[in-house]
Amino acid sequence: QVQLVESGGGLVQAGGSLRLSCAASGRMFSPNTMGWYRQAPGKQREMVATVGSGDSTNFADSVKGRFTISRDNAKNTVDLQMNSLKPEDTAVYYCNIRSPHWAPFNYWGQGTQVTVSS
């Protein structure tokens, strides 16, 4: 079992920045991909950014150039730096860790609220 603990959400004005952090603990499976997803009210959960064990990254088109993602493999942490935030970035953000080779290794954090005011 793996536990994911997120921190760093909050309220920010449009154009501002926030940094989300996530720490994973428990029995790890490597290689793995860590990432952030978000879900706005009335919408489906969507991928925001992911980073693999080899530091390969993937970003949603809507956040490219504004968000960066980084991970520390030794600490099993992943951070999401969000700059130039827009009201449409408002959502609950969820941390995720999964294995590309073993489907049962797929865990979610409890979510952290990000609200961007206009």
KANORHU-V688215 format. One record per pair of residues at least 4 apart in sequence whose ideal C-beta (glycine too) atoms are under 7 Angstrom apart, sorted by the first residue. I is the first residue (numbers start at 0). J is the second residue. If there is no record, write none. Layout:
i={I,I}
j={J,J}
This chain:
i={0,0,1,1,1,1,1,2,2,3,3,3,3,3,3,3,4,4,4,5,5,5,5,5,5,5,6,6,7,7,7,7,7,8,8,8,8,8,9,10,10,11,11,11,11,12,13,13,13,13,13,13,14,14,15,16,16,16,17,17,17,18,18,19,19,19,19,19,20,20,21,21,21,21,22,22,23,23,24,27,27,28,28,28,29,30,30,30,31,31,31,31,31,32,32,32,32,32,33,33,33,33,33,33,34,34,34,34,34,35,35,35,35,35,35,35,36,36,36,36,36,36,37,37,37,37,37,37,37,38,38,38,38,39,39,45,46,47,47,47,47,48,48,48,48,48,48,48,48,49,49,50,50,50,50,50,50,50,51,52,56,58,58,58,62,65,65,65,66,66,66,67,68,68,69,70,70,71,77,81,84,84,85,86,86,86,88,88,89,89,89,90,91,91,91,92,92,92,93,93,93,94,95,95,96,97,97,98}
j={25,26,23,25,26,96,106,24,25,21,23,94,96,106,107,108,21,22,108,19,21,94,108,109,110,111,20,111,17,18,19,20,111,19,92,111,112,113,17,114,116,15,17,84,115,116,84,85,86,115,116,117,83,84,84,81,82,84,81,84,113,78,80,35,78,79,92,111,76,78,76,77,94,108,75,76,75,96,75,31,75,98,101,104,52,51,52,99,52,96,97,98,104,49,50,51,97,99,49,50,70,77,95,96,46,48,49,50,95,47,48,68,79,92,93,94,44,45,46,47,93,95,44,45,47,90,91,92,93,42,44,90,91,89,90,59,59,59,62,66,79,56,57,58,59,62,66,68,79,56,57,54,55,56,68,69,70,77,55,72,68,62,63,66,66,81,82,83,79,80,81,80,77,79,78,76,77,76,94,88,88,115,115,115,116,117,113,115,113,114,115,113,110,111,112,110,111,113,107,108,110,108,106,107,106,104,105,104}
